[in-house]
Amino acid sequence: MAIQIYKGGQGQYVRIGTAAGAAVVILILAYYAQVVLDRHLPGSEAWPGRVYVQYGAAVGLGVGLALGVAWALNKPNFVDFLIATESEMKKVSWSNRAEVLGSTAVVIATVLALAAVIWVVDTLFIFVLTNGLKLW
């Protein structure tokens, strides 16, 4: 029985991106498993086969997770979600460079102005509370 890809011609970019992101996560988890086993298994002089267990477990974890991702990327509900996501992303109106720079400048100016106002109010509170200014 041949493996068939569910809706093979649709959602290619999202599937590739999901697979690439999952591959990065899988590699990080496999490396982490190898490091943890390196710390917790007895030394090589006490157990010469520890390296095979250490790296075999890391590779086994990576292969198992990769097969799980491959299964998920062919599951109808998940694939339909990815296809719908890609079609919605094509409808998005992306900002151009000038709009992004202008919006960023507004945000930075607003943050700096708000920081200045908070600094002034904070300084006034410190002055009033430390000098015991009598208001009544």
C-alpha positions as CSV (number, residue, x, y, z in Angstrom):
1,M,0.0,0.0,0.0
2,A,1.5,3.3,-1.1
3,I,1.4,6.3,1.2
4,Q,-0.9,9.0,-0.1
5,I,-0.6,12.6,0.9
6,Y,-3.9,14.2,1.9
7,K,-4.7,17.1,-0.4
8,G,-1.1,16.9,-1.8
9,G,-1.2,20.0,-4.0
10,Q,-2.6,22.4,-1.3
11,G,-0.9,24.1,1.6
12,Q,2.6,23.3,0.5
13,Y,4.3,26.3,2.0
14,V,2.6,26.0,5.4
15,R,3.4,22.2,5.5
16,I,7.0,22.9,4.6
17,G,7.2,25.7,7.3
18,T,5.6,23.5,9.9
19,A,7.9,20.6,9.1
20,A,11.0,22.8,9.2
21,G,9.9,24.3,12.6
22,A,9.2,20.9,14.0
23,A,12.6,19.6,12.7
24,V,14.3,22.4,14.7
25,V,12.4,21.6,17.8
26,I,13.0,17.8,17.4
27,L,16.8,18.4,16.9
28,I,16.9,20.6,20.1
29,L,15.0,17.9,22.1
30,A,17.2,15.1,20.8
31,Y,20.3,17.1,21.8
32,Y,18.8,17.8,25.2
33,A,18.1,14.1,25.7
34,Q,21.7,13.3,24.8
35,V,23.0,15.9,27.3
36,V,20.7,14.7,30.1
37,L,21.7,11.0,29.5
38,D,25.4,12.1,29.4
39,R,25.0,13.6,32.9
40,H,22.9,10.8,34.5
41,L,24.4,7.6,33.1
42,P,27.3,5.9,34.8
43,G,30.8,6.6,33.5
44,S,32.2,4.9,30.4
45,E,34.7,2.9,32.5
46,A,31.8,1.4,34.6
47,W,29.6,0.8,31.5
48,P,31.3,0.7,28.1
49,G,27.9,0.6,26.3
50,R,26.7,3.9,27.7
51,V,27.5,5.8,24.4
52,Y,25.3,3.5,22.4
53,V,22.4,4.0,24.8
54,Q,23.0,7.7,25.1
55,Y,23.0,8.4,21.3
56,G,20.6,5.6,20.5
57,A,18.0,7.1,22.8
58,A,18.5,10.6,21.3
59,V,18.2,9.2,17.8
60,G,15.2,7.1,18.7
61,L,13.5,10.1,20.2
62,G,14.2,12.2,17.2
63,V,13.0,9.5,14.7
64,G,9.9,8.9,16.8
65,L,9.0,12.6,17.0
66,A,9.7,13.0,13.2
67,L,7.3,10.1,12.5
68,G,4.7,11.8,14.7
69,V,5.1,15.1,12.8
70,A,4.9,13.3,9.5
71,W,1.7,11.6,10.7
72,A,0.2,14.9,11.9
73,L,1.1,16.6,8.6
74,N,-1.1,14.0,6.8
75,K,-4.0,14.0,9.2
76,P,-7.1,15.5,7.5
77,N,-8.2,17.9,10.3
78,F,-4.7,19.3,10.8
79,V,-4.1,19.6,7.0
80,D,-7.4,21.3,6.5
81,F,-6.4,23.8,9.2
82,L,-3.0,24.4,7.6
83,I,-4.6,24.9,4.1
84,A,-7.1,27.4,5.6
85,T,-4.2,29.2,7.4
86,E,-2.3,29.6,4.1
87,S,-5.3,30.8,2.2
88,E,-6.0,33.4,5.0
89,M,-2.3,34.6,4.9
90,K,-2.7,35.3,1.2
91,K,-5.5,37.6,1.9
92,V,-3.6,39.7,4.5
93,S,-2.7,43.3,3.5
94,W,0.9,43.6,4.5
95,S,2.3,47.0,5.3
96,N,5.1,48.5,3.2
97,R,8.5,49.7,4.6
98,A,7.4,53.3,5.0
99,E,4.3,52.4,7.0
100,V,6.3,50.1,9.3
101,L,9.0,52.7,9.9
102,G,6.4,55.4,10.5
103,S,4.4,53.2,13.0
104,T,7.6,52.3,14.7
105,A,8.6,55.9,15.1
106,V,5.2,56.7,16.6
107,V,5.5,53.9,19.1
108,I,9.0,54.8,20.2
109,A,8.0,58.5,20.6
110,T,5.0,57.5,22.6
111,V,7.0,55.2,24.9
112,L,9.6,57.9,25.5
113,A,7.0,60.6,26.2
114,L,5.2,58.3,28.6
115,A,8.5,57.4,30.3
116,A,9.2,61.1,30.8
117,V,5.8,61.8,32.3
118,I,6.2,58.9,34.7
119,W,9.7,60.1,35.6
120,V,8.3,63.6,36.4
121,V,5.4,62.3,38.5
122,D,7.8,59.9,40.3
123,T,10.2,62.7,41.1
124,L,7.4,64.8,42.4
125,F,6.2,62.0,44.7
126,I,9.8,61.4,46.0
127,F,10.2,65.1,46.7
128,V,6.9,65.5,48.5
129,L,7.3,62.3,50.5
130,T,10.9,62.9,51.5
131,N,10.6,66.6,52.4
132,G,7.4,66.2,54.2
133,L,5.8,69.1,52.3
134,K,2.7,70.1,54.2
135,L,-0.3,70.6,51.9
136,W,-2.8,71.2,54.6
